[in-house]
Amino acid sequence: MGANDQEAWSKRGLCRTADPEELFVDGAAQNRAKAICTGCPVRTECLAYALDGRIEHGVFGGMTSRERRALLRRRPLVTSWRRLLEAARAEHERQTGSGSGLAEAG
């Protein structure tokens, strides 16, 4: 995912107006940060960005850095989280008949 792709979806994130200090917190404050991600239209893109980039701090896509590290340890063979998560979302939407919430890739 290039810088232009990241810029395109990040402009639609619910956190775009949040104070960055609220997203890079420790302990129980992480639950408040994760709540910002609930219902975000680009949650999948954000999580994939953090997983593919091995971002070590902050809440991305509704997951804390600790949760992301655990996921990376459980799935060490994944080479592209973006492809995996987009495929999973497309399959979910196909099975449930939900709308196409896929974000456009720049």
C-alpha positions as CSV (number, residue, x, y, z in Angstrom):
1,M,0.0,0.0,0.0
2,G,1.6,3.2,-1.1
3,A,1.5,6.6,0.6
4,N,-1.3,7.8,-1.8
5,D,-3.5,4.8,-0.8
6,Q,-2.9,5.5,2.9
7,E,-3.6,9.2,2.4
8,A,-6.9,8.4,0.5
9,W,-8.4,6.1,3.2
10,S,-7.0,7.9,6.2
11,K,-8.9,11.1,5.3
12,R,-12.2,9.1,5.8
13,G,-11.2,7.7,9.2
14,L,-13.3,8.6,12.2
15,C,-10.1,9.4,14.0
16,R,-9.0,12.1,11.6
17,T,-10.4,14.8,13.9
18,A,-9.2,13.1,17.2
19,D,-6.2,14.3,19.1
20,P,-3.4,11.9,18.2
21,E,-2.5,11.8,21.9
22,E,-5.8,10.0,22.4
23,L,-4.8,7.2,20.0
24,F,-1.3,6.6,21.4
25,V,-2.1,5.7,25.0
26,D,-1.4,3.0,27.5
27,G,-3.6,0.8,29.8
28,A,-7.3,1.4,30.1
29,A,-7.2,4.5,28.0
30,Q,-6.7,2.1,25.0
31,N,-10.3,1.0,25.3
32,R,-11.5,4.6,24.8
33,A,-9.2,4.9,21.7
34,K,-10.6,1.6,20.4
35,A,-14.1,2.9,20.7
36,I,-13.3,5.6,18.2
37,C,-12.7,2.8,15.6
38,T,-16.2,1.3,16.1
39,G,-18.2,1.9,13.0
40,C,-15.3,3.5,11.1
41,P,-15.6,3.0,7.3
42,V,-11.9,2.4,6.9
43,R,-11.2,0.2,9.9
44,T,-10.0,-2.7,7.7
45,E,-7.6,-0.5,5.7
46,C,-6.3,1.0,8.9
47,L,-5.7,-2.3,10.6
48,A,-4.0,-3.7,7.4
49,Y,-1.7,-0.6,7.3
50,A,-0.6,-1.2,10.9
51,L,-0.1,-4.9,10.5
52,D,1.7,-4.7,7.1
53,G,3.9,-1.9,8.4
54,R,4.5,-3.6,11.8
55,I,3.5,-0.4,13.6
56,E,4.4,-0.9,17.2
57,H,2.5,1.8,19.0
58,G,-1.1,3.2,19.1
59,V,-4.5,1.9,18.3
60,F,-5.1,1.1,14.6
61,G,-8.2,-0.5,13.1
62,G,-9.6,-1.2,16.6
63,M,-6.6,-3.1,17.8
64,T,-4.0,-2.2,20.3
65,S,-0.3,-2.7,19.7
66,R,-0.4,-5.7,22.0
67,E,-3.3,-7.3,20.2
68,R,-1.6,-6.7,16.8
69,R,1.6,-8.3,18.1
70,A,-0.3,-11.4,19.2
71,L,-2.1,-11.6,15.9
72,L,1.2,-11.3,14.0
73,R,2.7,-14.1,16.2
74,R,-0.4,-16.4,15.5
75,R,-0.2,-15.8,11.7
76,P,3.5,-15.4,10.8
77,L,3.1,-16.6,7.2
78,V,0.7,-13.8,6.2
79,T,2.6,-11.7,3.6
80,S,-0.1,-9.1,3.0
81,W,-2.7,-8.3,5.7
82,R,-4.4,-5.9,3.3
83,R,-5.1,-8.7,0.8
84,L,-6.2,-11.1,3.5
85,L,-8.5,-8.6,5.2
86,E,-10.0,-7.3,2.0
87,A,-10.7,-10.9,0.8
88,A,-12.3,-11.8,4.2
89,R,-14.5,-8.7,4.1
90,A,-15.5,-9.4,0.5
91,E,-16.4,-13.0,1.5
92,H,-18.4,-11.8,4.5
93,E,-20.3,-9.3,2.4
94,R,-21.0,-12.0,-0.2
95,Q,-22.4,-14.4,2.4
96,T,-24.4,-11.8,4.2
97,G,-25.5,-9.8,1.2
98,S,-24.3,-6.6,2.9
99,G,-23.3,-3.6,0.9
100,S,-19.9,-3.1,-0.6
101,G,-18.1,-1.3,2.1
102,L,-14.8,-1.8,0.4
103,A,-12.8,1.4,0.3
104,E,-11.4,2.4,-3.1
105,A,-7.7,1.8,-3.5
106,G,-6.2,5.0,-4.9
